[in-house]
Amino acid sequence: MAEKHPGTSGMFAFQGSLPRLPVLPLGETLRKFLDRTALLLDAQDRHEAEGAVLSLKKQRRRTPSLPARTGQRPSA
């Protein structure tokens, strides 16, 4: 069984022993979202989803990343 980390309990007790998974770039995640939902949405909902994605992309360009805001380096 995985090692339980001190100072943690419940759902997060073994989080430190889990492998770190890659996080996709936001643009790729948003593209996949639109691709996967295209057949599930009607034309109006698809148009709204595309607008929300564009809005999020614009907002993201104006917002610095977490490491830039906090001065922290991303952990490997």
C-alpha positions, 0 to 999 in steps of 0.5 A: 500500500502507498505511504500515507503522508504525515499531516494529511487525512481523508481523501488527500492522505495519499496524494503525495504518492500519486504520480504527477500527470501533465497538464495540457496547455489551456488552448489545447484543452479548450480546442478539445472541449469544443471538438468533444461537445460539437455533436452534443450541442445545437447551433445556438449552444455551440455558438455560445460555447465558442464565444465563451472559449474566445472570452476565456482565451482573451482573459487568459492573455491579460492574466499572468500565470500563477508562477509569474504572479507569485514569483514561484517556480513551477514544480516538476 
